[in-house]
Amino acid sequence: MGEGNHQPTGSRPSSFNRLGMLVGGTAVVLIAGLVLMQALRAQPGQAAAESAGTAKLSNAQSKPLARVGREDISYDMVADECVTRYGKEVLDDLIHRVIIQQACEQQNLTVSEEEVTAEVTRIAKRFNLDPTAWYQMLQSERNITPLQYRQSVIWPMLALKKLAGEQVDITEEEMNKAFVRNYGQRVKARLILLDNPRRARECWEKCSKSPEDFEKFAQEFSVDPNSRALGGTVPPIPKYSGNDALETAAFKLNEGEISGIVEIQSGRYAILKSEGRTQSVVSDIAEVRDTLYEELYEARTQQSVATVFENLKKNAKVDNFLTQTSTGPERPFSAPTPGGIQPVSAQKPGQATPRPASTPANRPAAAAPGTVTIKR
């Protein structure tokens, strides 16, 4: 996105799944599998405090972090171990954060603290929670602190939305299909999944002769371990879920009937047995129109920002000296210049990330142009 005190009703999408979308999927970090750590911009008056913090860190580096008997464990020993274990992941996160940050600066786009707060409030409201309760739930269920959530999920998503700069138009046809998919009838079925046409034919012949033994044949033939263990039982199949061949075959069946061999994707074959249909959860689209629109808008936005982020990464010139790789248009690896690599400093929660020397000075947060327009 489970999610506070909301419970799913019937076959409605569970709030826990929606939480996964919002925590992982709302931000492109979920789509790209990233954790983007965008630090809050420093405000006037912080320079002295940061200077003092740097001095304290320098003193800490000169002292051992632990002593075992007569042997010291130094800061550098711990730092080297951290880089060995986590360096690639952390460095990738920082690279991606800087890529987004530089793209925003090139287009004179900013995301203010007020915008971040407003987005957190909007998301919390969708789950009938206030921001404090929402933060607490994220902390307890996802182990995400409020600062991490604001910096790692909300800031990147808002920044990428502005970089996308596209209108999101949801058509009535899309709304109707989403309504049928989420709230309409579904086919209750058992399914045997096969990866060999000869085995599929053999299995189908046995099922056709003894349909009452379909469960046994599923356990014998199916290559899907999850449904095989359940005798071929799968979640009820809705319309417009993304596999036209499977849906068409399922909705043609009457209760108790067995389908032909259905090629659901290249090299994958399915045999279905219908066990009836579920009842529609909601009969009038007006009851859930706002919810449907928000879900479609979120999905479309995720696609848009994912495309933008992939293009930013593709076109950014990045020399990664840790992995000895370079990316970007026609980028052979170039070795670092002497003294060019600076140590990564530890930070206290809430402390601003030191900005690369080549980037512009910190600016006061302000409302930025390029906000995404939502049309209903």
C-alpha positions, -999 to 999 in steps of 0.1 A, spaced: 0 0 0 -32 -40 71 -42 -4 69 -56 8 101 -90 -6 110 -104 -10 75 -115 -46 65 -122 -58 30 -158 -65 21 -167 -94 -2 -144 -93 -32 -135 -56 -29 -98 -49 -32 -83 -52 3 -71 -21 20 -38 -39 28 -31 -43 -10 -39 -6 -15 -14 2 13 13 -18 -5 6 3 -36 9 35 -17 40 26 3 57 7 -25 38 13 -56 27 49 -52 63 60 -55 83 48 -84 105 33 -58 81 4 -57 80 0 -94 118 3 -98 125 -15 -65 143 15 -51 145 33 -18 151 70 -27 165 90 2 158 126 -7 168 148 22 149 179 31 165 210 19 184 230 45 168 262 56 186 295 65 203 293 99 212 256 96 247 262 82 262 268 116 246 237 131 257 216 102 293 229 106 292 219 143 278 185 134 306 180 109 332 189 135 317 164 159 317 137 132 354 144 125 362 140 162 342 107 163 362 94 133 394 99 151 383 78 181 378 40 182 342 29 181 349 -1 203 377 -18 221 381 -56 225 408 -64 250 436 -42 238 425 -40 202 406 -10 189 378 -12 163 381 21 144 355 41 125 373 33 93 370 -5 100 333 -1 106 329 21 75 347 -4 53 325 -32 65 294 -12 59 305 -4 23 313 -40 17 279 -52 29 256 -24 18 276 0 -3 262 -9 -37 226 -6 -25 231 27 -6 252 42 -34 225 33 -60 199 50 -38 220 81 -36 226 81 -73 189 78 -81 181 106 -56 206 129 -73 193 121 -107 158 132 -97 171 162 -79 192 174 -108 163 169 -132 140 190 -110 167 218 -108 171 218 -146 134 224 -150 132 248 -120 108 225 -102 106 222 -64 85 202 -40 77 222 -9 72 209 27 36 220 24 31 199 -7 46 168 10 24 173 41 -7 178 20 0 146 1 5 126 33 -28 140 46 -46 131 14 -34 95 15 -42 91 52 -77 104 46 -83 77 20 -80 52 48 -100 73 73 -69 80 94 -53 113 105 -16 117 95 -4 108 130 -23 75 130 -11 69 94 25 74 104 21 51 134 6 24 112 35 27 87 60 25 115 44 -6 131 35 -25 100 61 -15 75 89 -3 97 90 31 79 96 62 100 77 94 92 109 110 79 117 80 57 81 80 44 82 117 35 117 116 20 117 81 4 82 77 -9 63 110 -10 90 134 -22 102 112 -51 66 106 -63 57 143 -62 89 152 -79 84 127 -107 48 137 -111 59 172 -118 87 160 -141 61 139 -160 39 171 -164 11 152 -180 -27 154 -177 -43 122 -165 -76 116 -184 -97 86 -173 -124 76 -198 -158 63 -190 -150 31 -207 -120 26 -183 -142 34 -154 -168 8 -164 -142 -19 -170 -126 -12 -136 -161 -14 -120 -167 -48 -136 -132 -60 -127 -134 -49 -90 -170 -54 -82 -186 -76 -109 -192 -114 -111 -162 -137 -110 -159 -173 -121 -151 -197 -92 -128 -223 -108 -101 -249 -104 -72 -247 -128 -45 -270 -140 -14 -252 -154 9 -271 -178 40 -262 -197 40 -289 -223 14 -293 -251 16 -331 -250 11 -333 -213 -18 -308 -217 -35 -331 -242 -30 -361 -220 -44 -343 -189 -74 -329 -208 -83 -363 -221 -83 -377 -185 -103 -347 -172 -129 -350 -200 -135 -387 -192 -136 -382 -154 -144 -346 -146 -152 -356 -110 -115 -364 -106 -103 -329 -117 -89 -322 -82 -68 -353 -83 -56 -346 -118 -46 -310 -107 -24 -325 -80 -9 -349 -105 -3 -327 -135 -2 -290 -126 31 -272 -126 19 -244 -103 29 -255 -68 4 -232 -50 -28 -243 -67 -16 -279 -71 -15 -283 -34 -51 -270 -33 -64 -294 -59 -63 -266 -86 -82 -240 -66 -74 -205 -77 -89 -171 -68 -122 -163 -86 -114 -150 -121 -128 -115 -130 -132 -98 -163 -107 -73 -176 -79 -86 -153 -53 -87 -181 -55 -123 -195 -82 -122 -222 -78 -159 -232 -82 -171 -196 -112 -148 -189 -130 -157 -222 -127 -194 -215 -138 -190 -179 -169 -170 -186 -180 -194 -213 -183 -223 -189 -214 -234 -170 -210 -248 -135 -193 -282 -136 -180 -278 -172 -144 -283 -182 -127 -260 -208 -106 -270 -237 -68 -264 -236 -63 -227 -232 -29 -211 -241 -28 -183 -216 7 -172 -226 36 -186 -247 43 -221 -236 17 -220 -208 -15 -239 -210 -45 -241 -187 -75 -264 -182 -104 -250 -162 -133 -265 -144 -160 -240 -134 -175 -242 -99 -201 -214 -105 -199 -177 -101 -197 -151 -73 -224 -125 -69 -217 -88 -77 -205 -69 -47 -219 -35 -58 -247 -30 -83 -244 8 -90 -211 23 -101 -221 56 -85 -215 41 -51 -178 36 -58 -170 61 -86 -146 82 -65 -127 51 -53 -124 37 -88 -112 71 -102 -85 73 -75 -73 38 -82 -72 43 -119 -55 77 -115 -28 61 -92 -22 33 -117 -19 57 -146 4 80 -126 26 51 -116 31 42 -153 39 78 -162 64 84 -135 80 50 -141 86 60 -177 100 93 -167 123 78 -141 136 51 -165 143 78 -191 162 99 -165 183 70 -156 190 61 -192 201 96 -201 220 104 -169 258 102 -171 269 82 -140 303 69 -132 300 43 -104 335 38 -90 324 13 -65 311 -12 -92 335 1 -119 306 8 -143 294 38 -162 259 44 -176 244 70 -199 246 76 -236 278 59 -249 295 58 -216 327 38 -213 339 35 -178 362 63 -167 384 59 -136 380 84 -107 403 114 -105 427 114 -75 409 127 -44 376 127 -63 358 103 -40 345 117 -7 336 96 23 299 93 31 291 109 64 267 94 90 236 115 95 213 122 124 176 118 118 163 150 101 198 163 92 200 176 56 221 156 32 252 174 21 247 185 -15 272 177 -42 296 207 -48 285 209 -84 248 214 -76 232 248 -69 230 262 -34 200 253 -12 169 273 -20 140 281 2 111 257 -4 84 271 -27 54 260 -47 67 247 -80 52 250 -115 43 219 -134 19 204 -109 -1 175 -124 -36 185 -136 -63 160 -127 -94 160 -149 -126 143 -138 
